[in-house]
């Protein structure tokens, strides 16, 4: 009986060690995969950032002047007046 108990204890310990090794291997595998994915994502983000800076797609003068949302009250009447040959600008 003692032999069976010792064998069962050894089996359980070996299984625990085996499980730990498998978990470590899984972690290394997924870490490698996600590291590559993250590097690709960061590279893509840098390309988008350069493109947006070059194209100035996020540039908004009204945001800079802190009047974003008020452009219909500010620049629209100004442009209408400026483009009107009968405007006050003479």
N, C-alpha and C positions, 0 to 999 in steps of 0.2 A: 504494500500500500504506500509505503514511504517513497518508493521508486516512482510510482505514478504521480505522487504529489510533487516531487522534485522535477519530474519531467514537465508537468503542467506549469509549474512556476517558471522554469527555463523557457518554455514555449511562450508564456505570457510576456516575459521580459524581452525575448527576441522579437515578438510581434510589436511591442511598444517601440523598440529601437527601429524596426523596419518602418513602422508608421511615421516616425520622426524623419527618417531619411526621405521617404516619399514626399512628405509635406515640404521639406527643404527643397527638394527637386522641383516641386510644383511652384514654389515661391520664386525660385531662380528662373524658371521657364517664363512665368507670367511677368516677372520684373523685366526680363529681357524684351519681351514682346511690347509691354507698355512703355518702356524707355524709348524704343524705336518709334512708337506711335506718338509719344510726347515730343520727341525731336522733330518729327515730321510736322506736327501741329504748330510748334514754335516757329519752324522755318516758314510755314504758310502764313502765320500771323505777321512775321517780319516782311514778307513779300506784300501782303495786304497793306501794312503800315506804310511802306515805301510808295506803293501805288496811290494810296489815299493822299499822301503828302504831295506827290507829284501832280495829281489831278485836282487837289484842293477841294475834294468833294464834300468835306465837312466844314469848309470855311463859310462863315456867316457873319458878315459885318455887323448885323444887328445884335447878334449874340455877343460880340466883342464890345459893342457900345452899351451893352446891358439893357437893350430895348427889344429883345426878342419877343415876338408876339404882338408888338405894337407897330410893326412895319406898315400895316394897312392904315394906321393913323398918321404915320410920319412920312415914309418915302413915297407912298402911292400918291398923295396929294402933291408932293414936291415934283414928282416925275410928270404928273398931269399938267401942272402949271408950266414946267420947263418945256414940255413938248407942245404946249398950246401956243400957236402963233399970236394969240390975243392975250397971253399970260401977262402977269405983272412984271415980268423981267424986261419987258420992252423989246 
